[in-house]
Amino acid sequence: MSLLRQTVGARPPQMSRRDLLGFAAIIAGSGNAARAQQQWPVESGLRITDVRVVRTRPRNPLPSYEPTPGSYWTTREAARPIEIHPEYTGKRGPGSKWMPDRSLGSVTVEVSTNKGLKGYGRAGSAAGPFVEPALRKLLVGKNPLDIERLWDVMWRATLYYGRAGAVVHAISGVDLALWDLAGKAFGVPAYKLSGGRTWERIPCYATGNDVEQSLEFGFTKFKLALQHGPPDGREGLKKNVEHVKRTRELVGPDGEIMIDCWMALSETYTVQLADELAPYRVYWLEEVLMPDEYEGFGRLNAQITSTFLATGEHEYTRYGFGRLAHYGAVDIWQPDINWCGGMSEMRKIGAMALERGVQVIPHAGGGPECIHYLASQPQMTWAETTIPAPGGSKEVYERIAEQRLMTHGPEGIYIQPSEEPGFGWDFEVAD
């Protein structure tokens, strides 16, 4: 039995087929708005009563264990943009010399209604301070099914201090909570509100440098964290190439290898790296430059032919991806649904990419929200996933596969969305 079963919030009210079709017409932006307004359940008086950040805990947590020392998720040793300043070295994550002492990671937004129905969505890093002081007052008393209108209200109200970063992370969490709530209101999974299922399951790739573990789990696609950047010189470049060479030997000629450079490289170094890695058939180089270096990405994309370039994890809204398109910056866009503006904005970004022939392979695409988006899109893609660090019992990895609805197939590991209403969360609210 899947652990993604929904366990929070009230039972959804029964909605008619006519209600559902009316809501789908609004979401798709088609049909007469006034007529559709009468078809969806405005007459039920559904209104938002509160918007807040909540702490959650899994209903059925994984067994605890001590990860294998030196594994990737315990060290997080990788190239980073700040390493040009030699005093800021060490792992990526809380406790490092340069990242915040407390985690600024994802928070969960809860949208409550007067009918007892609640929706939940995860917001990106540092979003918490903007949800209740800035966004709550814009939404209380409104119909939660007016998702596009509410997104636009939040966007326009925060333009003078937002447009990117933590504010858009907060908007993302609220938007996703509204989609979750809408799915519960109509008793359907979120992907059905986004157009219905296009793909029964999505191929996955594994992120992290514990390749042997990922191979054993069944993956055939692997994304490595680049371990050395320009400050490590020629010796660091040689170590990067050796790492990829060893990985190619492990995964064989048919396995896919991608490299996450996490904004740490220069244009010159990227060209050198691509040339050195050409014999090992790397599928893409990711985030080789800092996000705002659009022109630099464009120059590299015109010059490098041995691999694709990818970016977008730290890009925001349709406007940011419009700039990537303008400069012909990369071959693959990687928006994060919890950061870029939520499901509403993700669908617009995807439409832009489809029109331009750009592939969309989202950052953290195997998460509960994004997999609903991917399952409904016409362009086949891959879902990014991680698995718990090495050192756990067999039960840990069996349970994670069950929770995420993972299966095996010709391309290795696949993932699919929950069939529960909304995003199919399986957690408890801790406060």
C-alpha positions as CSV (number, residue, x, y, z in Angstrom):
1,M,0.0,0.0,0.0
2,S,1.5,3.3,-1.0
3,L,2.6,5.7,1.6
4,L,1.5,8.6,-0.6
5,R,-2.1,8.2,0.5
6,Q,-3.7,11.5,1.6
7,T,-4.2,11.6,5.4
8,V,-4.7,15.3,6.2
9,G,-7.7,17.5,5.8
10,A,-11.4,16.8,5.5
11,R,-13.2,14.6,3.0
12,P,-13.7,16.4,-0.2
13,P,-17.3,17.5,-1.0
14,Q,-19.0,15.6,-3.8
15,M,-18.7,17.5,-7.1
16,S,-20.6,16.8,-10.3
17,R,-19.1,16.1,-13.6
18,R,-20.4,19.4,-14.8
19,D,-18.5,21.2,-12.0
20,L,-15.3,19.4,-12.9
21,L,-15.6,20.3,-16.6
22,G,-16.3,23.9,-15.7
23,F,-13.1,24.0,-13.5
24,A,-11.0,22.4,-16.2
25,A,-12.2,25.0,-18.7
26,I,-11.1,27.8,-16.4
27,I,-7.7,26.2,-15.8
28,A,-7.2,25.7,-19.5
29,G,-8.1,29.3,-20.1
30,S,-10.9,28.4,-22.6
31,G,-14.6,29.0,-22.8
32,N,-16.8,31.8,-21.5
33,A,-15.5,32.8,-18.1
34,A,-18.8,34.0,-16.8
35,R,-20.6,30.8,-17.8
36,A,-17.8,28.7,-16.4
37,Q,-17.9,30.7,-13.2
38,Q,-21.5,29.4,-12.7
39,Q,-20.4,25.8,-13.3
40,W,-17.8,25.4,-10.6
41,P,-18.8,25.3,-7.0
42,V,-18.8,29.1,-6.1
43,E,-22.4,28.6,-5.0
44,S,-21.1,26.3,-2.2
45,G,-19.5,29.4,-0.6
46,L,-16.0,27.9,-0.5
47,R,-13.6,30.6,0.9
48,I,-10.1,30.7,2.2
49,T,-10.0,31.3,6.0
50,D,-6.3,31.0,6.7
51,V,-2.9,30.7,5.0
52,R,0.0,29.6,7.2
53,V,3.3,27.8,7.4
54,V,3.1,24.4,9.1
55,R,5.5,21.7,10.3
56,T,4.8,18.2,9.0
57,R,6.0,14.8,9.8
58,P,5.7,11.6,7.8
59,R,2.9,9.3,8.9
60,N,5.1,6.3,8.5
61,P,8.8,7.4,8.7
62,L,11.7,5.4,7.4
63,P,13.8,3.5,9.9
64,S,16.7,5.5,11.3
65,Y,20.2,4.5,10.7
66,E,23.8,5.8,10.6
67,P,24.8,6.5,6.9
68,T,28.0,5.1,5.6
69,P,30.9,7.5,6.4
70,G,32.2,9.3,3.4
71,S,29.1,8.8,1.2
72,Y,28.0,11.7,-0.9
73,W,25.0,12.8,1.2
74,T,27.1,12.9,4.3
75,T,29.9,15.0,2.8
76,R,28.3,17.0,0.0
77,E,31.7,17.7,-1.3
78,A,31.3,19.5,-4.6
79,A,32.3,22.6,-6.6
80,R,30.6,25.8,-5.5
81,P,30.7,29.4,-6.8
82,I,32.1,30.9,-3.6
83,E,35.2,28.7,-3.7
84,I,37.1,31.4,-5.5
85,H,37.5,32.8,-2.0
86,P,39.8,30.1,-0.4
87,E,38.6,30.6,3.2
88,Y,35.1,29.4,2.2
89,T,35.7,25.7,1.6
90,G,34.0,22.5,2.7
91,K,30.7,20.8,2.2
92,R,27.4,22.3,0.9
93,G,24.8,22.4,3.7
94,P,24.2,23.6,7.2
95,G,27.3,23.6,9.3
96,S,29.5,24.6,6.4
97,K,31.7,27.7,6.6
98,W,29.6,29.6,4.2
99,M,26.0,28.5,4.3
100,P,23.4,29.6,7.0
101,D,23.7,28.0,10.4
102,R,20.1,27.0,10.3
103,S,18.5,25.4,7.3
104,L,16.6,27.7,5.0
105,G,15.1,24.7,3.2
106,S,11.6,23.9,2.1
107,V,8.6,24.8,4.2
108,T,5.0,23.6,3.9
109,V,2.1,26.0,3.3
110,E,-1.4,25.2,4.5
111,V,-4.4,26.8,2.9
112,S,-7.6,26.3,5.0
113,T,-11.2,26.9,4.0
114,N,-14.6,27.5,5.7
115,K,-15.7,24.0,4.5
116,G,-12.9,22.2,6.4
117,L,-11.0,21.4,3.2
118,K,-7.2,22.1,3.3
119,G,-4.5,22.1,0.7
120,Y,-0.8,21.7,1.2
121,G,2.2,22.8,-1.0
122,R,5.9,23.0,-0.3
123,A,7.6,26.4,-0.7
124,G,11.3,26.8,-1.5
125,S,14.2,28.0,0.6
126,A,13.7,31.0,3.0
127,A,10.0,31.4,1.9
128,G,8.6,31.2,5.5
129,P,8.8,34.9,6.4
130,F,6.8,35.9,3.4
131,V,3.8,33.5,3.6
132,E,1.9,34.9,6.5
133,P,2.9,38.6,6.7
134,A,2.7,39.2,2.9
135,L,0.5,36.6,1.2
136,R,-2.1,35.7,3.8
137,K,-3.9,39.0,3.7
138,L,-4.2,38.8,-0.1
139,L,-6.0,35.4,0.0
140,V,-8.2,35.2,3.1
141,G,-11.9,35.5,2.0
142,K,-11.2,34.6,-1.6
143,N,-12.4,31.5,-3.5
144,P,-9.5,29.1,-3.5
145,L,-10.5,27.7,-6.9
146,D,-9.6,31.1,-8.6
147,I,-6.0,29.8,-8.9
148,E,-4.8,31.9,-11.8
149,R,-6.3,35.1,-10.4
150,L,-4.8,34.5,-7.0
151,W,-1.4,33.9,-8.5
152,D,-1.6,37.2,-10.4
153,V,-2.6,39.0,-7.2
154,M,0.3,37.6,-5.3
155,W,2.8,38.4,-8.1
156,R,1.6,42.0,-8.6
157,A,1.5,42.7,-4.9
158,T,5.1,41.6,-4.3
159,L,6.8,43.0,-7.4
160,Y,8.5,45.8,-5.6
161,Y,10.4,43.5,-3.3
162,G,10.1,40.1,-5.1
163,R,10.2,38.9,-8.7
164,A,12.7,36.1,-7.8
165,G,14.2,34.3,-4.9
166,A,12.4,33.7,-1.6
167,V,9.3,35.7,-2.5
168,V,8.6,33.5,-5.5
169,H,9.4,30.5,-3.4
170,A,6.6,31.5,-1.1
171,I,4.2,32.1,-4.0
172,S,5.1,28.7,-5.3
173,G,4.1,27.0,-2.0
174,V,0.8,28.8,-1.9
175,D,0.0,28.1,-5.5
176,L,0.7,24.4,-5.0
177,A,-1.5,24.3,-1.9
178,L,-4.3,25.7,-4.0
179,W,-3.8,23.0,-6.6
180,D,-3.8,20.4,-3.9
181,L,-7.0,21.8,-2.5
182,A,-8.7,21.9,-5.9
183,G,-7.8,18.3,-6.4
184,K,-9.4,17.4,-3.1
185,A,-12.5,19.6,-3.9
186,F,-13.1,17.6,-7.1
187,G,-11.9,14.3,-5.7
188,V,-9.2,13.8,-8.4
189,P,-5.4,13.8,-8.5
190,A,-3.7,17.0,-9.5
191,Y,-2.5,15.7,-12.9
192,K,-6.2,15.4,-14.0
193,L,-6.7,19.1,-13.4
194,S,-3.5,19.8,-15.5
195,G,-4.9,18.0,-18.6
196,G,-4.9,14.3,-17.6
197,R,-2.4,11.6,-17.9
198,T,0.0,11.6,-21.0
199,W,2.5,9.1,-19.6
200,E,1.8,6.2,-17.3
201,R,5.2,6.5,-15.8
202,I,8.3,8.7,-16.1
203,P,11.9,7.4,-16.3
204,C,14.1,8.6,-13.4
205,Y,17.7,9.5,-13.0
206,A,19.6,9.4,-9.7
207,T,21.4,12.4,-8.3
208,G,24.5,12.0,-6.1
209,N,28.0,10.5,-6.4
210,D,27.1,7.1,-4.7
211,V,26.9,5.5,-8.1
212,E,27.4,1.9,-7.0
213,Q,24.4,2.2,-4.7
214,S,22.2,3.7,-7.4
215,L,23.3,1.0,-9.8
216,E,22.3,-1.7,-7.3
217,F,18.9,0.1,-6.8
218,G,18.3,-0.3,-10.5
219,F,19.0,3.1,-12.1
220,T,20.6,3.5,-15.5
221,K,20.8,7.3,-15.5
222,F,23.1,9.1,-13.1
223,K,23.9,12.8,-12.3
224,L,27.2,13.4,-10.6
225,A,28.2,16.5,-8.6
226,L,31.3,18.0,-10.1
227,Q,33.9,17.8,-7.3
228,H,36.4,20.5,-8.4
229,G,36.1,23.9,-9.8
230,P,38.5,26.5,-11.5
231,P,40.3,27.3,-8.2
232,D,41.6,23.7,-8.2
233,G,43.4,24.3,-11.4
234,R,44.6,21.7,-13.9
235,E,44.9,19.0,-11.2
236,G,41.3,19.5,-10.2
237,L,40.2,19.2,-13.8
238,K,42.1,15.9,-14.2
239,K,40.3,14.6,-11.0
240,N,37.0,15.6,-12.5
241,V,37.7,13.7,-15.7
242,E,38.9,10.6,-13.8
243,H,35.7,10.7,-11.7
244,V,33.6,10.6,-14.9
245,K,35.8,8.0,-16.5
246,R,35.3,5.7,-13.5
247,T,31.6,6.3,-13.6
248,R,31.5,5.4,-17.3
249,E,33.3,2.1,-16.5
250,L,30.8,1.4,-13.8
251,V,27.6,2.1,-15.7
252,G,28.7,0.8,-19.1
253,P,28.3,2.2,-22.6
254,D,24.6,2.6,-22.4
255,G,24.2,4.3,-19.1
256,E,23.5,8.1,-19.1
257,I,25.8,10.4,-17.2
258,M,25.1,14.1,-16.4
259,I,27.2,16.6,-14.5
260,D,25.9,19.2,-12.0
261,C,28.4,22.1,-11.9
262,W,26.3,24.2,-9.5
263,M,27.1,27.7,-10.8
264,A,30.8,27.2,-10.1
265,L,32.6,27.4,-13.5
266,S,33.9,30.0,-15.9
267,E,33.3,30.0,-19.7
268,T,36.9,29.0,-20.3
269,Y,36.9,26.2,-17.8
270,T,33.6,24.9,-19.2
271,V,35.0,24.6,-22.7
272,Q,38.0,22.8,-21.3
273,L,35.9,20.4,-19.3
274,A,33.6,19.6,-22.2
275,D,36.5,18.8,-24.4
276,E,38.1,16.5,-21.8
277,L,34.8,14.7,-21.1
278,A,33.9,14.2,-24.8
279,P,35.2,10.5,-24.9
280,Y,32.9,9.6,-22.0
281,R,29.6,10.7,-23.6
282,V,28.2,13.0,-21.0
283,Y,24.5,13.8,-21.7
284,W,24.5,17.3,-20.2
285,L,26.6,19.8,-18.2
286,E,24.3,21.6,-15.7
287,E,24.5,25.2,-14.3
288,V,28.0,25.7,-15.5
289,L,27.7,29.5,-14.9
290,M,25.9,31.7,-12.4
291,P,22.2,32.1,-13.3
292,D,22.4,35.7,-14.6
293,E,25.2,35.1,-17.1
294,Y,22.7,34.7,-20.0
295,E,25.1,35.9,-22.6
296,G,27.8,33.6,-21.4
297,F,25.5,30.6,-21.6
298,G,24.6,31.6,-25.1
299,R,28.2,31.8,-26.2
300,L,28.9,28.4,-24.7
301,N,25.8,26.8,-26.2
302,A,26.9,28.0,-29.6
303,Q,30.5,26.6,-29.1
304,I,30.0,23.3,-27.3
305,T,28.8,20.4,-29.4
306,S,30.0,17.3,-27.4
307,T,27.2,17.6,-24.8
308,F,24.0,19.5,-24.0
309,L,23.9,22.4,-21.6
310,A,21.2,22.7,-19.0
311,T,20.1,25.3,-16.4
312,G,17.1,26.8,-14.7
313,E,17.1,25.4,-11.2
314,H,17.7,28.9,-9.9
315,E,15.5,30.7,-12.5
316,Y,12.1,32.2,-11.7
317,T,8.8,32.5,-13.5
318,R,8.1,32.7,-17.3
319,Y,10.1,35.9,-17.5
320,G,13.4,34.3,-16.4
321,F,12.9,31.5,-18.8
322,G,12.0,34.0,-21.5
323,R,15.5,35.4,-21.1
324,L,17.1,32.0,-21.4
325,A,15.2,31.6,-24.7
326,H,16.2,35.1,-25.9
327,Y,19.9,34.3,-25.5
328,G,19.6,30.7,-26.8
329,A,21.3,29.9,-23.5
330,V,20.8,26.1,-23.1
331,D,19.3,23.0,-24.6
332,I,17.5,21.9,-21.5
333,W,15.4,23.9,-19.0
334,Q,15.3,22.8,-15.4
335,P,12.6,24.8,-13.5
336,D,11.8,23.7,-9.9
337,I,8.1,23.6,-9.3
338,N,8.6,24.6,-5.6
339,W,10.7,27.6,-6.6
340,C,9.7,28.9,-10.0
341,G,6.1,29.9,-9.2
342,G,4.3,26.6,-8.6
343,M,2.1,24.5,-10.9
344,S,0.5,27.6,-12.5
345,E,3.8,29.1,-13.6
346,M,5.4,25.7,-14.4
347,R,2.7,25.1,-17.0
348,K,3.4,28.4,-18.7
349,I,7.2,27.7,-18.7
350,G,6.5,24.2,-20.2
351,A,4.3,25.7,-23.0
352,M,7.1,28.2,-23.9
353,A,9.6,25.3,-24.1
354,L,7.3,23.1,-26.1
355,E,6.8,25.9,-28.7
356,R,10.6,26.4,-28.9
357,G,11.6,22.8,-29.0
358,V,13.5,23.0,-25.7
359,Q,13.5,20.0,-23.5
360,V,12.2,20.4,-19.9
361,I,13.7,18.2,-17.3
362,P,12.8,19.8,-14.0
363,H,15.0,20.1,-11.0
364,A,13.7,17.7,-8.3
365,G,11.2,16.5,-10.9
366,G,10.4,13.3,-9.0
367,G,8.9,15.2,-6.1
368,P,5.2,14.6,-5.2
369,E,4.0,17.9,-6.9
370,C,6.2,17.9,-10.0
371,I,5.5,14.3,-11.0
372,H,1.9,15.3,-11.4
373,Y,3.0,18.0,-13.8
374,L,5.3,15.7,-15.8
375,A,2.7,13.0,-16.1
376,S,0.4,15.4,-17.9
377,Q,2.8,16.9,-20.4
378,P,3.1,15.9,-24.1
379,Q,6.9,16.1,-24.1
380,M,8.6,13.0,-22.7
381,T,11.1,13.8,-20.0
382,W,13.0,12.4,-17.0
383,A,12.4,12.8,-13.3
384,E,15.2,13.7,-10.9
385,T,15.3,11.5,-7.8
386,T,17.5,10.7,-4.9
387,I,17.6,7.7,-2.6
388,P,18.7,7.6,1.1
389,A,22.4,7.5,1.7
390,P,24.1,4.1,1.8
391,G,24.2,2.2,5.1
392,G,20.5,1.5,5.7
393,S,18.7,-1.8,5.9
394,K,17.0,-3.4,2.9
395,E,13.7,-2.1,4.4
396,V,14.8,1.5,4.0
397,Y,15.2,1.3,0.2
398,E,12.1,-1.0,-0.3
399,R,10.0,1.5,1.6
400,I,11.3,4.5,-0.3
401,A,10.5,2.8,-3.6
402,E,7.0,2.0,-2.2
403,Q,6.4,5.6,-1.0
404,R,7.4,7.1,-4.4
405,L,5.6,4.5,-6.5
406,M,8.8,3.5,-8.2
407,T,8.9,0.6,-10.6
408,H,11.5,-1.1,-12.8
409,G,11.5,-1.2,-16.6
410,P,13.6,-0.9,-19.8
411,E,15.1,2.5,-18.8
412,G,15.8,1.5,-15.2
413,I,13.7,3.1,-12.6
414,Y,10.4,4.8,-13.2
415,I,8.1,6.9,-11.1
416,Q,4.4,7.8,-11.3
417,P,2.0,10.2,-9.5
418,S,-0.3,9.2,-6.7
419,E,-3.9,8.5,-7.6
420,E,-5.2,10.1,-4.4
421,P,-6.9,13.5,-4.6
422,G,-4.6,16.5,-4.9
423,F,-0.9,15.6,-4.7
424,G,-1.6,12.6,-2.5
425,W,0.3,13.7,0.6
426,D,0.9,11.2,3.4
427,F,2.0,13.3,6.4
428,E,0.6,14.7,9.6
429,V,0.7,18.4,10.6
430,A,2.9,18.6,13.6
431,D,1.4,21.9,15.0
